[in-house]
Amino acid sequence: MSLFKRSVVSEITSHAGVVFSTLVVVWLSVLLVRLLGEAAGGSIGADVVVGLAAFSTVTALPTIMAVALFIAVLTTVTRNYRESEMVVWFASGLSLADWLRPVLRVAVPTAIMVAVLTLVASPWAYRQIGEYRERFEQRSDLSKVTAGQFAESDRGKRVFFADDPAKPSDELGNVFARAIDPEWHSLLTASSAHTETMPNGDRFLVLGEGHRYDLKPGTPEVRLVDFERYGIRLESKAGIDPAADARAAAERSSKARTTMQLVADNTDNSWSQVMWRIAMPLATLNLALLAIPLGAVNPRLGRSGDLLMAGLIALLYMNLINLSRAWINDGKISFGIGVWVIHAIVAGFFAWLLMRRLRLRAPREAKA
């Protein structure tokens, strides 16, 4: 490998590592804030925050890697122009087209890694995320209650609030609960609560010393019951495999299904997901190549405007991919058109822009 290629590959790799690390840290910071907010609100358990953050990061890696490589190539080319190193390379007989091979030397392995992530790792990560959330939904209502906070379950049909327990034998103190079913709306209050497991594996929430108020919607009918002990079934083990149920629920999402399952489904929604998985590796290559002519700036004119334009072009490209995905999902365009047309347009734009940069330099060479 020549000195030129070694220096370009080394600089792109170095810049890509820095940008990638920065983007991952930013992503994790935003993600953890959101997940901790969900945990505080009772939507997820505090014990699954780290796991969800890890799996969510895996799903975001394809986009992060594509953007990091684009920025790395763009900043490398721009720096060579700004510091007049490009003049040295041009004087030695090289041109902007000679950047293609060293850039591809980095872009092709990156695109392969992105393909593995989108086709294999991301669906697996989405399945794990779905299973984590489904398992939390399957937990007993009591396990979701944090003293001093309201907690919902069964999609809002049950609401619990509890204080800290007054006795060590209790799991919760004063309890307030609301339950909604098609016939009755029930309110329960109790001075304490704990769980009991029956010999058959069924788990019950046992309330102590409380009252139950039942109201029938649309009628004046009201029932009042005072109790010393009142049991509410939390979960039944008879004939139910919670792990299998959570896995099946997680796989209903198209994002969590394998690529072969999506192809077998043969629906607009599944084909839109397949298109996205194919689009990301192609976008990684296109963005890396597009950064070469976009980074060719005039050092005398400054670089802010050119870098802003390059960023807008990359953003437009990603938005067009999302638009194409939505159109495939809605049945407005076929998969065969949607999966290639955007990338072909961007590849054509790259070729035109590169030829334009090369022609702008040709008259100066002839004049010299």
N, C-alpha and C positions, 0 to 999 in steps of 0.2 A: 504494500500500500504506500502511495506517495506521501510526501510530507503534507501536501495540501489536504488529501483525503483524511489522513490521520488527525490533523489539527481540527478539521471540520467535525468529524465524528466525535472526537473528544470533547469539543466545546458544546456540541448539541446535547450529548449525553449528560454533561455536567449541568447545563442549564435545565434540561428536562428533569433531572433529579431534584433540583432545588424547587422548581415550579410544582412538580408533583407532590413533594413533601408539604409545601405551603398549602396547596389546594386540599390535600387530605386533612391537614390540621384545621383549616377553615370549615370543611365539611363536617368533621367530627364535632367541632365546637357548636355549630348550629344544630346538629342532630342531637347531641346530648342535652342541650337546653330543651328541645322539643320533647324528647323522651322522658326527661326528668319531670317536665310539666305534666305529661300523661300519667307518670307514676304517682305524682302528688295528687292528681285528680282521681286516682283509682281506676283509670282506663287500662293500665298494665301494672304488673307487679314490679316492685323495686329490684327483685332478684333477677329479672330478665333484661334490665336496661343494657348491661354490658353486652350480652349476647345479641340483642336486637341491633345495637350500634355496630357490632362487628359484621353481622350479616348484611345490614343496610349499606355499609361501606363497600362490601364486595359488589353489590348491585350498582353502586355509583362509580366503580373503578373504570369501566369502559369509557365513560364520558370524561372522567378526570384525566385518563391517560391520553385520549385524543387531544384534549385541550392543552395539556402540558406539552405534548410534542409540538403542536402548532406554535405555541408561544416560544418554545425553545428554538425552533428553526427560525422563526421571525426575528427574535432578538439577536441570534447569531449572525444572520445576514445583515441586519441593520447595523450591528456593531462593526462589522467589517467595512461597511460603507462609511460610517461615521468617523472611524479612526483611520480611514484611507488605506486599510489593508487590502481592500479590493483592487486598488490601483496597482499594487504589487503583483497580485495574482493575474490581473489583466495584462500587465507588462510582460509576464512570463509566458504568455500565450494562452491562458485559460479564459473562459467566458462564463457567463451565468449558467449556461447549460451544463457546465462541468460540475455544478453543485448537485445535479440529480443523483449521481451514483452514491456519494457519501450520505446524502439525505435518505435515500432509499435503504442504505445499509442499516440505518437506525429505524426507519419507518416500517419496513417489512416485518422484522421481528416483533415490533410493537403491535402492528396490525394482527399478527398471528396470536399474540397474547390476548388482545381485545376479542378476537374471534372465539378463543377458548372460554373467555369470561362470559361473553354474551350467549354462546350456544350451550355451555355446560354449567359453569360456576354460578352465574346469575340466577337461572331457574332453580337450582338447588338452594341457593341462599333465600330466594323468595319462598320456597317451600318451608324452610326452617322458620322464617319470620311468621308465616301463616300458622305453622304448628305452635309456635310460642304463644301467639295471640289466642288461638283456639283453646289451648290448654288452660290459659288464664280464664277464658270464658267458662270453661268446664269446672273450674275450681268451685268449692263451696262458697256460698255467699259470705259466710263468716270470715273466710280467709282473705276476702277482699276489703274487709272493713278495717279502717284505721281509726283509732279513738279520736273523737273530735272532728271527724270529717264525714260528709255524706258519701255513700257509695251506691252505684247503680249496678244491677245485674239483669239478666234475661231481657236485654234490650230496653231497659227502662221500666219494665213491669214490676220490678222490685227495687225499693230504695231503703237503705239502712242508715241509721245514725246511732252511734254508741259512745258512751263515756268510758274512762278507764275503770277497770274492775275495783270494787271495794274490798273483795276477799280474794286471797290467793287461789282458791278453788275455782273461781270464775274466770272466764276468758275475756268477758266484757262486762262493763257496768250497766248503767241505765241504757236501755235499748228502745229505739223508736224504729218502726218498720211500716212500710206501705206496700201492699200487694194488690195488683189489678188482674182480674180474670174477666171473661166475657159476661158473667152474671153479677159478680159482687166486687166492690172496692173495699178493701180491708185495711184498718189501721191497728197496729199492735204496739203496746207499751209494756215494758217489763223492767224489773229492777236488776236483773242479771241474765247472763246467757253463757252457755257452754255447749260443746258438741259431744255427742255420744255415738258410738258405732255399734250396730246390732250384729248378732252372730252371722247373719247372711251377708254382711258387708255394707248394708245401707247405713248412711250417716244422717243424723238428725241434729238440728239446732234446738236445744232445749231451753226455753225461756222460763224464768222463775218469777212468781208473784207479779202478775200483770193483768192487763185488760185487752180485750179484742172488740173492735167496733166494725160491724159489717154494714155497708150501705148499698142498696140496690139502685143503680142509676135509673133516673126517670120515674122513680116511685118513692113514696114516703116510708117505705119499709126499712127498718133499722133493727139490727141485732146487737146485743151487748152481752159479752161473756167475761166473767172474772175467773181467773185460773191461778193455781199455785204452780203447776208445771204444764207447759204447752210445747209440743214437739212439732217441728217443721222439717219435712224431708228435704235434705240438701242434695243428695245424690244416691242413685241406686246402682249397685254393681251387677245386677242380674242381667246377663246376656249382653252387656255393653263393654266394648273395648275402647276406653277413652283415647288411647294412643292412635288406634286405627281410625277412630272417628275424627280426631283432630287432623290426621294426615289426609283423609279424604276431603275434609272441608278446605284444607289449604290448597289442594290440587285443583279445586274448582276455578281458581284464578288462572287466567291465561298466562300471566307472567311466571307462574310457578310450574307450568306444564313443560315437559321436555319438548324439544323441537320435533321429534318424531310423533309425539302425541298431538302436537298442533297440526302437523301435516295430515295426520289421520282424521282429526276433527273436521277439516275441510270447511271451515266457516270463515266469514269475512273477518271476524274478530281474531281468530287464530292466525289467519294469513297476515293480518296487520302486525301481529307480534313477531311472526317469522321475518317479515320485512325489516322490522327494527333490529333484529339480531344480525341480519346480514348487512344492514346499513352501517352499523358502527365501525366494523373493520374497514369498509370502503371509505367511510368518512375520515378515518385516521390517515389513510394513504393520501386522499385528496387534500386534506388540510395541510399535511406536511409538505406536499409539493407546492400547493398554492402559496405557502409562506415564502417561497423563494422569490418569485417576482414581486410579491407584496412588500417584502423587506428591502427591495432595491430602491433606496431613497437617495435624494440629493442632499448631501450633508450640509450644504450651504443654506438650504431652505428649512432646516429643522425637521424633526421627526414626529411631532405630536399628531399632526393631521394625518400622516400616512399610517401611523399605528392605530389611530382611532378608526380610520377607514378599514384597515385590515380586520380589526375586531368586529366591526359591524358586518363585514362580508361573512366572517366565520359564524356570527350569530344568525345571520339570514340563512345560511346553509343549514344549520341545525334546526331552525324553525321550519324550513321547507321540508326537511325529513319528517318532522313531527306532523306537518300538514298532510304530507303524502300518506303517512301512517293513518291519520284520522280519516282520510278519504277512502282508503282501502277498507277500514273498519265500517264505514258507512255504505260501502258498495258503490261509491261514485267512480272509482277507477279500479282496474284489475290489478292483481298482484304483479303480473308480468311487467306492466307499465310502471307502477309505483316503485318497484324495487330498483329500477335502473335509471329512470329518466332524470332524476335530480342529480345523481352522481355523474351521468353523462354530460349534463349541462355544465356542472362545475369543472369537470375534466376539460371540456372544450374551452371554458373561460380561462383555465390555467394555461392551456396551450397558446391561446391568443395573447394573453398577457405576457407570457414568456417570450414569444416571438416579437412582440412590440418592444420589450426591453432590449432584446438583442438587436433589433433594427435601429433603435435609438443610439446604440453605441457604434454601429457599423460605419456611419458617415465620419465619425471622429477618427476611427482607425484608418479609413481610406485617405482622409485629409493629412494624417500624420505621415 
